[in-house]
Amino acid sequence: MPMTSRERVLAVLNHDIPDRVPLVMGVSNATSIKMPVYRQLKQLLGIEAPDRYVYDWPELGTALVDEETMVRLGVDVRGVLDRQPQAMVERNRRRLPHAPFIDSWGSGQVEINPGEWFPGVHPLAAAQSVEDILNYPGWPDMDDPTRVAHVREQARHLAAANEYAILAIPWLLFPFERAFAMMGMDQFLLTLAIDPDLAQALLWKIAESCKRLMGHFLAALGDNVDMIKIGDDLGTQDSLLISPTMYRQILKPIHADYIAFIKEHTSAKVFFHTDGDVFDLIEDFIEIGVDVLNPVQTSAGRMSNLPELKKRYGKELVFCGAIDTHHILPDGSPQEVRQEVRRVINTLGQDGGYMVAAVHTIMPGVPPENIVALADAVKEFGAYPLPA
């Protein structure tokens, strides 16, 4: 008898073998589809649904995929997201056309081309001391009730239906990436190298805010959650952004503390998103309590070696992702997409422990036919037992 989507995902999270490999798509900024492609996908499928954005944030550009499309694709997970504070939302709605978008932390995006936004507002770029960090007047109010006012009812509704696994996604509560937003990526990496005490003060201050909102978010979710998505992008196409030694000395204790806090307040699995070649840190992730590793960027260095990943870490981690968005999805034919999905499933999916997803957001330029090919290939090739 076929499993429900939730039963299927829970089997994978518990390292049991489900009836087929689950599909994760459309439930977060890192697993969804950019709006131009989403519109093309709806047209291809003959689905009439309004255009909605993740976090109601057009400048982010990521679609909040409608339920009819999710059902057609066979997605096994549904998301519960927090919201930006209502006062911030209203402020940005009133701003002048093309003016920078400023978030609740005081960082923001600027329009570099019509309709194309890029991080460009960094309120702590000139910080020179720990006092500058602590005295920054723009630290967000994580007790604002409008951030999570909807969460309890939304999670309760999904749990009562008991059909789909629930992935909870608090917006960018990622200390390393948030430090980039606050100081600028180049400036923060330089600060890490020449003034690590200042960099650590910023990271721990951010982590304090992250934990405060996470506490409210988890309280609103209660038991109605299966996975909590956190993370930090730590890799590039062929290496790490910082050395393993620097990670272990500076950032790992922050991640460990954050994950410990989450696990004190929920039994949900920790779904950790980190792009690039992070192979050298996987044992660290396991040590600090990561349960699911996403997105397994197969175009990046040793992350392309799926047999080695599965052999070394498949007993301790669930892998989610691994369908290439660098070449296969944008440039391949539907048949090539199908074959890649089959290859990845037959490698990472052996004995369970794998959920199919694209490597990060599906970007403009990906033919909608390839998204359908990905989803349909999961149904075609993902049933257990898999070929040896």
C-alpha positions as CSV (number, residue, x, y, z in Angstrom):
1,M,0.0,0.0,0.0
2,P,1.5,3.4,-0.9
3,M,2.6,5.6,1.9
4,T,1.4,9.1,2.5
5,S,3.9,11.9,1.7
6,R,4.4,12.4,5.5
7,E,5.0,8.7,6.1
8,R,7.4,8.6,3.2
9,V,9.5,11.6,4.5
10,L,9.4,10.3,8.1
11,A,10.7,6.9,7.0
12,V,13.7,8.7,5.3
13,L,14.4,10.9,8.3
14,N,14.5,7.8,10.4
15,H,16.8,6.0,8.0
16,D,14.1,3.5,7.1
17,I,13.2,2.6,3.5
18,P,10.0,4.2,2.2
19,D,7.9,3.2,-0.8
20,R,9.7,5.8,-3.0
21,V,12.2,8.6,-2.7
22,P,10.4,11.8,-1.5
23,L,10.5,15.1,-3.5
24,V,11.2,18.5,-1.9
25,M,10.3,21.5,-4.0
26,G,8.6,24.9,-3.7
27,V,8.7,25.1,0.1
28,S,11.5,27.7,0.8
29,N,13.6,30.2,-0.9
30,A,16.3,27.5,-1.3
31,T,14.0,24.9,-2.7
32,S,11.5,26.9,-4.8
33,I,11.3,28.5,-8.2
34,K,12.0,32.0,-9.4
35,M,8.9,33.8,-10.5
36,P,9.5,33.9,-14.3
37,V,10.0,30.1,-14.5
38,Y,7.0,29.5,-12.1
39,R,4.8,31.5,-14.5
40,Q,6.0,29.4,-17.4
41,L,5.5,26.2,-15.4
42,K,1.9,27.1,-14.6
43,Q,1.2,27.9,-18.2
44,L,2.7,24.5,-19.3
45,L,0.5,22.7,-16.8
46,G,-2.6,24.6,-17.5
47,I,-2.9,25.8,-14.0
48,E,-4.4,29.2,-13.2
49,A,-3.2,30.4,-9.8
50,P,-2.1,33.8,-8.6
51,D,1.5,34.9,-8.5
52,R,2.6,34.9,-4.8
53,Y,6.1,35.4,-3.5
54,V,7.9,33.7,-0.6
55,Y,7.6,36.1,2.4
56,D,5.4,38.4,0.3
57,W,8.8,39.7,-0.9
58,P,8.8,40.5,-4.7
59,E,12.4,41.8,-4.5
60,L,13.5,38.3,-3.4
61,G,11.9,37.1,-6.6
62,T,11.0,33.5,-5.4
63,A,7.6,32.1,-6.0
64,L,5.4,30.7,-3.3
65,V,4.2,27.7,-5.3
66,D,0.4,27.1,-5.3
67,E,-1.1,23.9,-4.0
68,E,-2.4,22.6,-7.4
69,T,1.1,22.8,-8.8
70,M,2.6,21.1,-5.8
71,V,0.1,18.3,-6.1
72,R,0.8,17.9,-9.8
73,L,4.6,17.7,-9.2
74,G,4.1,15.2,-6.4
75,V,5.9,17.3,-3.7
76,D,6.0,15.5,-0.4
77,V,6.7,18.4,1.9
78,R,4.8,21.6,2.8
79,G,6.4,24.7,4.4
80,V,5.6,26.9,7.4
81,L,7.4,30.2,7.2
82,D,7.7,33.1,9.5
83,R,7.0,36.7,8.3
84,Q,8.8,39.9,8.3
85,P,7.4,42.3,10.9
86,Q,4.2,44.0,9.6
87,A,5.6,47.5,10.2
88,M,8.6,46.7,8.0
89,V,6.3,45.3,5.3
90,E,4.2,48.5,5.3
91,R,7.2,50.7,5.3
92,N,8.6,49.0,2.2
93,R,5.2,49.1,0.4
94,R,5.3,52.9,0.9
95,R,8.8,53.5,-0.3
96,L,9.5,55.3,-3.5
97,P,9.7,53.1,-6.7
98,H,13.2,51.6,-7.1
99,A,14.3,52.7,-3.7
100,P,16.3,50.2,-1.7
101,F,14.5,47.4,0.2
102,I,15.4,47.6,3.8
103,D,14.7,44.6,6.1
104,S,14.1,44.4,9.8
105,W,17.9,44.2,10.5
106,G,18.6,47.4,8.7
107,S,20.3,45.7,5.8
108,G,18.9,45.6,2.4
109,Q,18.9,45.3,-1.4
110,V,19.3,47.8,-4.2
111,E,18.0,47.5,-7.7
112,I,20.9,47.0,-10.0
113,N,18.8,46.5,-13.1
114,P,15.0,46.9,-13.6
115,G,13.5,44.3,-11.4
116,E,16.8,42.8,-10.4
117,W,17.9,43.3,-6.7
118,F,21.2,42.6,-5.0
119,P,22.4,43.0,-1.4
120,G,23.9,46.5,-1.2
121,V,22.9,48.0,2.2
122,H,25.2,47.0,5.0
123,P,24.6,49.0,8.2
124,L,27.7,47.8,10.0
125,A,30.2,48.1,7.2
126,A,32.1,50.8,9.1
127,A,32.1,49.1,12.5
128,Q,35.5,49.3,14.2
129,S,34.8,48.0,17.7
130,V,32.7,45.6,19.7
131,E,31.0,48.7,21.1
132,D,29.9,49.7,17.6
133,I,28.3,46.2,17.2
134,L,26.5,46.3,20.6
135,N,25.4,49.9,20.3
136,Y,24.0,49.5,16.8
137,P,20.4,51.0,17.1
138,G,18.9,48.8,14.4
139,W,19.0,45.4,16.0
140,P,15.6,43.8,15.2
141,D,12.8,43.3,17.6
142,M,12.5,39.5,17.6
143,D,9.5,39.7,20.1
144,D,7.3,41.4,17.5
145,P,4.3,39.1,17.5
146,T,3.5,39.7,13.8
147,R,6.5,37.5,12.8
148,V,4.8,34.3,14.0
149,A,1.2,35.2,14.6
150,H,0.1,32.8,11.8
151,V,2.4,29.9,12.5
152,R,0.4,28.0,15.1
153,E,-2.8,27.8,13.0
154,Q,-0.9,27.0,9.8
155,A,1.1,24.2,11.3
156,R,-1.9,22.8,13.2
157,H,-3.9,22.7,9.9
158,L,-1.1,20.8,8.1
159,A,-0.6,18.4,11.0
160,A,-4.3,17.7,11.3
161,A,-4.4,16.7,7.6
162,N,-1.4,14.5,8.3
163,E,-0.7,14.2,4.6
164,Y,2.5,16.1,4.1
165,A,5.7,16.4,6.0
166,I,6.1,19.8,7.6
167,L,9.3,21.8,7.0
168,A,9.5,25.0,9.1
169,I,11.6,27.7,7.6
170,P,12.4,30.8,9.7
171,W,13.8,33.4,7.3
172,L,17.6,33.6,7.1
173,L,18.3,33.0,10.7
174,F,21.8,32.1,9.6
175,P,24.6,33.8,11.6
176,F,27.4,33.7,8.9
177,E,25.2,34.9,6.0
178,R,23.5,37.5,8.2
179,A,27.0,38.9,9.1
180,F,27.5,39.3,5.3
181,A,24.3,41.3,5.1
182,M,25.2,43.5,8.1
183,M,28.8,44.2,7.2
184,G,29.2,43.2,3.5
185,M,30.7,39.9,2.5
186,D,34.2,41.2,1.6
187,Q,34.4,43.4,4.7
188,F,33.3,40.6,7.0
189,L,35.7,38.1,5.6
190,L,38.5,40.7,6.0
191,T,37.4,41.3,9.6
192,L,37.5,37.6,10.3
193,A,41.1,37.5,9.2
194,I,42.4,40.7,10.9
195,D,40.1,41.3,13.8
196,P,38.5,37.9,14.8
197,D,37.3,39.3,18.1
198,L,35.1,41.9,16.3
199,A,33.9,39.3,13.9
200,Q,32.9,36.9,16.7
201,A,31.1,39.7,18.5
202,L,29.0,40.3,15.5
203,L,28.3,36.6,15.0
204,W,27.3,36.0,18.6
205,K,25.1,39.1,18.6
206,I,23.3,37.8,15.5
207,A,23.0,34.3,17.0
208,E,21.4,35.8,20.1
209,S,18.7,37.4,17.9
210,C,18.3,34.3,15.8
211,K,17.7,32.1,18.9
212,R,15.2,34.6,20.3
213,L,13.0,34.4,17.2
214,M,13.6,30.7,16.9
215,G,12.2,30.3,20.4
216,H,9.0,32.1,19.5
217,F,8.8,30.1,16.2
218,L,9.3,26.7,17.9
219,A,6.8,27.6,20.6
220,A,4.2,28.5,18.0
221,L,4.9,25.3,16.0
222,G,4.6,23.0,19.1
223,D,4.8,19.4,18.0
224,N,3.5,20.2,14.6
225,V,6.8,20.1,12.7
226,D,9.0,17.4,11.2
227,M,12.1,19.4,10.1
228,I,13.6,22.8,10.9
229,K,15.6,24.5,8.2
230,I,18.7,26.5,9.2
231,G,22.1,26.8,7.6
232,D,24.9,29.0,6.4
233,D,26.5,29.1,2.9
234,L,30.1,28.1,3.6
235,G,31.4,26.8,0.2
236,T,32.3,28.0,-3.2
237,Q,32.5,25.9,-6.4
238,D,35.9,24.4,-5.4
239,S,36.6,25.2,-1.8
240,L,35.4,26.7,1.4
241,L,34.9,30.4,2.1
242,I,36.9,30.1,5.3
243,S,39.4,27.4,6.3
244,P,38.3,24.4,8.3
245,T,40.4,25.6,11.2
246,M,38.6,29.0,11.2
247,Y,35.2,27.3,11.0
248,R,36.0,25.1,13.9
249,Q,37.4,27.9,16.0
250,I,34.8,30.6,15.3
251,L,31.7,29.5,13.6
252,K,31.2,25.9,14.6
253,P,30.6,26.7,18.3
254,I,27.9,29.1,17.2
255,H,26.3,26.5,15.0
256,A,26.6,23.9,17.8
257,D,24.9,26.2,20.3
258,Y,22.2,27.1,17.9
259,I,21.4,23.5,17.0
260,A,21.5,22.5,20.7
261,F,18.9,25.2,21.4
262,I,16.7,23.9,18.7
263,K,16.9,20.3,19.9
264,E,16.1,21.4,23.4
265,H,12.8,22.7,22.2
266,T,11.7,20.3,19.5
267,S,12.1,16.7,18.3
268,A,12.1,17.9,14.7
269,K,15.1,17.0,12.6
270,V,17.6,19.8,11.7
271,F,17.7,20.5,8.0
272,F,21.0,22.3,7.3
273,H,21.4,24.2,4.1
274,T,24.9,25.1,2.9
275,D,26.0,25.6,-0.7
276,G,29.3,24.8,-2.4
277,D,32.0,22.3,-1.7
278,V,31.6,21.7,2.0
279,F,33.0,18.1,2.0
280,D,35.7,18.9,4.5
281,L,33.1,20.0,7.1
282,I,30.6,17.2,6.9
283,E,32.0,15.4,9.9
284,D,31.7,18.6,11.9
285,F,28.0,19.0,10.8
286,I,27.3,15.5,12.0
287,E,29.1,16.1,15.3
288,I,27.0,19.2,16.1
289,G,23.7,17.5,15.3
290,V,22.8,18.1,11.7
291,D,20.3,15.5,10.5
292,V,19.6,16.5,6.8
293,L,22.3,18.1,4.6
294,N,21.0,20.3,1.7
295,P,21.6,21.0,-1.2
296,V,24.5,18.6,-2.0
297,Q,25.8,20.9,-4.8
298,T,27.0,18.3,-7.3
299,S,28.8,20.9,-9.4
300,A,31.1,21.9,-6.6
301,G,34.3,20.0,-5.9
302,R,34.1,16.8,-3.9
303,M,30.3,17.2,-3.5
304,S,30.1,15.7,-7.0
305,N,31.4,12.4,-5.7
306,L,28.0,11.0,-4.7
307,P,29.2,7.4,-4.1
308,E,31.8,8.6,-1.6
309,L,29.3,10.8,0.1
310,K,26.9,8.0,0.5
311,K,29.5,5.5,1.6
312,R,31.1,7.7,4.2
313,Y,28.1,9.6,5.6
314,G,24.9,7.9,4.4
315,K,24.4,6.1,7.8
316,E,24.5,9.4,9.7
317,L,23.0,12.0,7.3
318,V,20.0,12.3,5.1
319,F,20.9,14.0,1.9
320,C,18.4,16.4,0.2
321,G,19.1,17.9,-3.2
322,A,21.8,16.9,-5.7
323,I,19.9,17.6,-8.9
324,D,22.2,20.0,-10.7
325,T,21.0,23.5,-11.4
326,H,24.3,24.6,-12.9
327,H,24.2,22.6,-16.1
328,I,21.6,19.8,-16.1
329,L,18.4,21.7,-15.4
330,P,19.0,24.8,-17.5
331,D,20.9,23.2,-20.4
332,G,19.8,19.6,-20.5
333,S,16.9,18.1,-22.4
334,P,14.0,16.5,-20.5
335,Q,15.5,13.1,-21.2
336,E,18.9,14.2,-19.8
337,V,17.1,15.5,-16.7
338,R,15.3,12.2,-16.3
339,Q,18.6,10.3,-16.6
340,E,20.3,12.5,-14.1
341,V,17.5,12.1,-11.6
342,R,17.7,8.3,-12.1
343,R,21.5,8.4,-11.6
344,V,21.3,10.4,-8.4
345,I,18.5,8.3,-6.9
346,N,20.3,5.1,-7.6
347,T,23.4,6.4,-5.8
348,L,22.1,8.5,-2.8
349,G,18.8,6.6,-2.5
350,Q,20.2,3.2,-1.8
351,D,18.9,1.9,1.5
352,G,16.9,5.1,2.0
353,G,18.3,8.4,3.4
354,Y,17.7,10.6,0.4
355,M,15.1,13.2,-0.7
356,V,15.2,14.6,-4.2
357,A,15.5,18.4,-4.7
358,A,17.1,20.8,-7.1
359,V,20.4,22.3,-5.9
360,H,19.0,25.6,-4.6
361,T,16.3,27.8,-6.2
362,I,15.4,26.9,-9.8
363,M,16.5,30.0,-11.7
364,P,15.3,31.9,-14.8
365,G,16.4,30.1,-17.9
366,V,15.4,26.6,-16.7
367,P,12.8,25.3,-19.2
368,P,9.5,24.4,-17.4
369,E,9.5,21.1,-19.2
370,N,12.7,20.2,-17.2
371,I,10.9,20.8,-13.9
372,V,8.1,18.5,-14.9
373,A,10.7,15.9,-16.1
374,L,12.5,16.1,-12.7
375,A,9.2,15.5,-10.8
376,D,8.0,12.8,-13.1
377,A,11.4,11.0,-13.0
378,V,11.1,10.7,-9.2
379,K,7.8,8.8,-9.6
380,E,9.3,6.7,-12.4
381,F,12.7,5.8,-10.9
382,G,12.2,6.4,-7.2
383,A,10.2,3.4,-6.2
384,Y,11.9,0.9,-3.8
385,P,13.6,-1.5,-4.2
386,L,16.0,0.5,-6.3
387,P,18.2,-1.3,-8.8
388,A,21.6,-2.3,-7.3
